[in-house]
Amino acid sequence: MERAAASGFIAAGMESRAAEIADFEQVVHRYRPRILRFVLASVQDAETAEGLTQDCFWKAYRSRTGFRGDASVHTWLMRIAINVVRDHARNRRLQFWKRAGRSAVDSAALADWLPDPALSQEQQALIRERLQAVWEAARTLSARQRTVFLLRFVDEMDICDIAIATGLSSNAVNVHLHRAVKAIRRRVGNRR
């Protein structure tokens, strides 16, 4: 009896998640900033990030009827975004543009992420410098480590959602995250 009730509860949750994508315009409005933030952090080029985010939502729109609600809508979209970013990286036709657009995220744009605008200019400069060092170190990570790192610290996803979005086990996510953080700490520590 309890098992049947639990199955009914799970099925109801899956149906409500699947029903959430019925108004796709609302889905785009709600999740676009988070997807764009992840894609921008991944490719570090605003124009490319805009295009890849659009591709992500186009793919989601086309496959929305196949969404069963096994995961949250955010996790489902994030998995699509990860695949779009991965496909973009593999695309050899864009190698010239990829090299030309390798500019890092502008440290002036990163200043908007600073928690306290009342900091002194020296403190703000130090934070921007450290943040830039983290971005540079993140570029040296493997694709999986970088993806897990960005999902955890840029998109603030929990380990279980990262596992679902990436298709990795929770243990594998933890291992990649640990290695990414260790590598970034080592690289940033060497810059001092």
Steps between C-alpha positions, in 0.01 A plus 500: 500500500779744593691404187194577282457836674868584444473401134195721464682791663801459269276474194313815605832686535613385158167607347522845660856547368389386155200737516736788586634507144153536347549879495841500336519879487482499880771232514730718290422806711568313825812298409676704230714707740637191674568315174663809347717546810626141476562520124677836534721362775575200278585678175597843640371685196172691530394472136572129483325446834187674372492279192563179692232592755257552214603159359440343841146632521430411138606140567295495819196634315532236229535219754252630759245228422758238600561660841367249754575698813763259635708804599417864566454726199815688599704180510355387165588836342845495656569160348403638159724803560794278594455305177470821294823633654672166444385488136619855450845412633522204264392691194813535285342754264504756782864459598603830343228691682571313820864611492405856405246522778704354785475817696435439864195634672572871545612564855290818499193282437608275785496801730120491480515167684683652795290471815590837657536814286620686812839326482804717441639519149801296612276227641288499184812477284632211710169313471485560123858375469425184699178439309684540169759250623223251579353544149841448343558190711153366414590517129778247560267238652376202304158549341326288765675669790422844358134409444458364853686799648285752311174323582589492869648846550347712223156343477500385865353159415513225758698181440194285419375744234848525351512121483168488316594786266836351409405134503769428760456330835499719811834346597650587161371857534663528841829364365501742202404789727771415752764475226383826340512693825840351585639593156362852519636553851840375387506730195365804681736437790797494258410847371553673835 
